[in-house]
Amino acid sequence: MKNLKDKVAVITGGNSGIGYAAAKKLKETGANVIITGRRKEAVEKAAAELDVTGLIADQSKLADIENLVSKVKEQVGKVDILLVNAGITKFSTIEQIAESQFDEMMNVNFKGAYFTLSRFIPLLNDGASVIMLSSTSATISPQSASVYAASKAAINAVVKIAALELASRKIRVNAVSPGPIATEIMNKIGLDEALENQLLQSVPMRRMGKAEEVAGMIYYLASEEASFMTGANFLVDGGQSI
């Protein structure tokens, strides 16, 4: 089914995990997909595998975001689907967290996401769909993840206000909040058997989610099937947030 045929989709952090799975799904359903990422080799490899366009951009830097917008405008003109997905996770108690760790997470997860949306708005076609990747961490208050959770809670607030500001152009803005998903980021945060068992105990369905399952929700929100949905947060978490 090619119901996204001729639609232009931009996916930040599209070289791995949920971003990669979403790029694959949107490409399969007809979209012209552009992925971005910080790591040149990883972006080029993913773009070749997916047969999509890859652009290098560090979403924590406003100059990179504005350069990305210029390149996208030059290459494709307008955008129909924007998935703001780039993000990082690190853990620390509130008492022990370093300022550098706070700044790094907020710069990528909130500032970067905020200004990606901000600077892409002029490129969005009327009727476009914006999807911001949030997290169940904004809902379940996980210990040692205060900054990460706060950055995603901030995203949820922006989604609602953006939905109101852009409604006159029929642009829909929604959040998708995954629970524990089996992706590369889990290895980066040191997932071992003990941590995995702890995570699974918090999920009523007693398993990790798959990136493809989150991509399915992203595809749905990108499509006309979700044409009356905006300002909402969709949990893909196996019941973790209940």
Buried (B, 14 or more C-beta within 10 A) or exposed (E): EEEBEEBBBBBBBBBBBBBBBBBBBBBBBBBBBBBBBBEEEBBBBBBEEBEBBBBBBBBBBBEBBBBBBEBBBEEBEEBBBBBBBBBBBBBBEEEEBEEEBBEBBBBBBBBBBBBBBBBBBEBBBEEBBBBBBBBBBBBBEBEBBBBBBBBBBBBBEBBBEBBEEBEEEEBBBBBBBBBBBBBEBBEEEEBEEEEBEEBBEBBEEEEBBBBBBBBBBBBBBBBEEBEEBBBBBBBBBBEBBE
